[in-house]
Structure formats: structure tokens, C-alpha cells
């Protein structure tokens, strides 16, 4: 673990946009202050790690005031924060966040996976909720600083990582129904293992009476309010023996997402030229997932197709439960996959709909397309292979 001087040097020279017309202070990583914990926590055995259940020794915090701008960010011991109970984050849900992972490569260096995509998405999410604007490039420098400070928390085993959660919350202290002109940025670090038991298939219950997102809403942004409305339908699904929800939308029962994950299916083509890798288009109701984009990019890449011995045709199209049932009855539905930062790529084995199950032929296994995508992404994330600059060293 680095000390104050080494972390300060990591932040030095990284500055935000100083061209604010109101002369408000921009978020500035070079002003990072360091307050280290006096006692460090013991590391957990990796077999006890569960997603988001334990946290590292430190976090980073910065605040925004409409008269001053952004405060100097501070590394401080992980712990509670103090907020006025009338803050907008409690009353009106003005909260956005990102999820990203730091991995240790064979060379011992810590890496993030395509973090620029997370930062652009965070900027758009803040704008959608009318939060004070934030410079994602500066947030990324702070994330890198925290990763390097907490490097001892990154598990060395494949499939394990240090999950990073940069969050922006609305902190205007008042009950008026207006956009918050106060905000807090904080960044947490959490050592984590696989989100699900490795390669354990997930069962889904297709639901149309509740929806995850709707046109013109916030489904295409990573905001906190997208998640809690799904807890009750997921509980109902669990009571019926399913682990997650497959969200449907519209009278035609369009397939959108699975729980809080993107959803893909692999379908045999009529012309015999390989398979289609199908997912819903980014129409404003679908979260533009980093892993989603990466799977689509890999599937269209001739080099990946050659090394995986797969002929893939990625498709971003509207498709429905009727399509899924038809493909299944014709023997064309080969795989169903859940995709996301936490799960990476995971298999689905059955989908409940109108009292019956659509059974995915891969059963308890991961099919060849899911296996190849997962392996390639993990190889990139964990620094075993270089690929188009997707793996970014925290230096």
C-alpha cells in the first residue's frame, strides 16, 4: 500500500476544467488530501468474499457547493458520512453511480476495464438528474489513486477483483421539488468474488405487469431510482423458483433486460452461416453497459471469431417473447446470456413465461459463445492479453 506522498504524486498534475464562467472551483485531483487510517483491517479469505459486502480501509470524498464549486477531494478512512435529513438524495432520489473493477495482472499492475466508458456514462447520468456537472476524467484519476492506495485489497485469483463504486448524490438541504445545486462525490472500494457461483446458470421469470424502464425515462442511465422498483417483482419471482426477472415491455412483450443486467440470446441462422448474437437496441430504455458493448465489439471482430472458432453476427434489434418461443420450438435458440460488470458473462438455463418454461439447451453449462466471450473479457481484464487499449493500467 502506498503512503501519502506516493498517492499525492499519483494525483499531481491531474486537473479538471478551470474554464468555468462563474469561476467556481472545478474538481481537481491534484488537490487530493490524504488522511490515512491509523489501523488497517485484516484481509478476508477469498472464499468469504461476497459482492459488495466488505470494504477497503479508505474512501474518497468531495463536495459541491453552488457558491464555491468543488472542494478539494480527500482520501479518508472508510466510514459513515453525515448529511442533513432533508437532503435531496433522501427525498427525491438524486443519486447516480458507476460500477467498475480493478484487477491485478501477471505483471502485478492494477488495471481497470474500459473506464472511460464508465466516466462518460456517469457524466450523462448526472446531467439527466440535473446534478452539478462532473468531470469524469478527473473522477477516473481519483479512482486510480484509490485503487493504487488499496492495492493490497485486490485478490490475485482469477475472477476476483476490487470493485470500485464512484457515486454522486444530491445534497441540497431542503424539501423544495427542484434540482439539487449541492452534491457529494464519494468513491468506495470493495474486494469481491464472482457475483454468482462461477458459471452457475440463472433462471429468469419473464414479467410484463411491471416494467424496469420506459421511453423518455431514466432506463438508459445508471441512476439509483432504476433499481429499487425491481425488488418486489424479484421477490415474487424467487417465490416461484426463479432467480431473476426478465423484463418485458409493451403489448408485444419486447425483451429488454434481465434483473439489472443486459440480456443476450444466441440463435442459429436460417442460412447456416453461424449464429446471431442478439440483444435489445439502445433505445433509451436499455442501460448502455460496458460489458454489453464489449461483447458486441468482440462478436463483430474477425480476429476474435478466428481465435474462438465461431461465426458470429451481432444484432441490436427489437425481439419479443413470441420470437423467443418460436426460436425455441424450432430448435434455433442455442444460448441465453446475462451480461454486466458484476457477472461479466453468465448463462441462463430457463425462462418462465405464462406458466411454462422455455428451456435453454445448454442446461447447467455455459455454451460455446458465452464461454468464449467470458474467457476473452477476463483475459483482457486480468492483463493476460492486450486488446485495443481496453485494459487501463492504474498509473
Phi, psi and omega in degrees: 000138180283165176257184185301317183296318182292323180288323177299321180293329176296322183278337187302138177085355179260110186235159177271189181283119183263009185266028180294124186294340180266006180059031174279150182291128175280155172298127191224109182291337180290345179266013183301124174263148185239121170237104186275150176294140180284331178230130181267145179286151173286146176289144178277148169301140187297332181292346180264355184286130175232148186304122173069018184260340180227156186225156182286186186285333190228163173219169176242138182225139170215152181234153178243128177240135185295342179267341187243322189100210182277137173287167171295130179293153183224132165278128179216164178301140177301132181178184182296155172246155182252126180224150173295136182295347177270005183303146182301329182298327179278322188276322190230008171069033179280071186224132174230157179205168174229156175235126181212158185235143173253132181240153172264127177274173177302336179275003179082001181272144177275138184228148170247152184258110177048049187294338179298328179292320176299319184290321177294323179292322178296318178301316181292323179295317177298318179296321182297326180265011179056035173280160174306139183297148182227143180269106183298330179295323178288319176302319179297320177298322178292320176301315179299319178300316181291322177301313181292323177296322185258026186303328181295343181275351182279114179296146181275342185285146179298138180089354178251157186197176171254108182281129182251132183234084170286133187224141172237127180237149179278124186239019176298123184273087180180161185260004177296140182274076180219165179297145180281130175259009172240149179206161172229133170257130169221151183233123179250156177230130186223115176294137187214152173258195179301141181296316171247162171307134191308124176063012175290125182292148181255135174264142185236143171249117180287128187231133177238344181286337170243150178235150178279323185207166182213158181304133181084357180272212185244016183298335179272009179234157181264080181245149187299325184295347178286343194260313186297329178296344179273352185292318182293313176300324179293323177297318178296322178296319179298323179295338178264004176094017178246150186269334182214171178261137165259110186281127176251158180217139173084168180296335180272003177058052176295140179275132182242279184226170179242109185061237175254027184239155169288158186229134180231151168231152177249122187233132178292134182278148179294329183276359178077003182270069177078214186225155172267135171255107193248135172214160182292149180284160177280087183255013183099344176259352183251131177290129178284078185293144178293317179291323175305307181299324181291320178296317179296319180294317178297316183298332180268359186269122181301324180296316178295318179299321180293313183289335179263357181056041180236144173251104189244143176233094180292136182227126171253094187220157172287130174217157192237173175296328176297319176299314182298316179296320179295313179300320179296314182295332180270359180076018182265341181281109188260320182214154170227133190230140169257137191229133176180172181300315184289311185275339188066265174226124181228154182271152171245137183253339178200153181229117179277133180206122178053045174083000179232161177254133164271114185267128179275129188294344179290342177060235184275001184253167169268134179287174185296325180290310178300319180298315182294318180295314181298314181298316182295315181296317177297320178299321178289312183300320185267011170077017178277341177213148175266141181208101170054029178072017182290329181264117188249118180290136179276085181235000000 
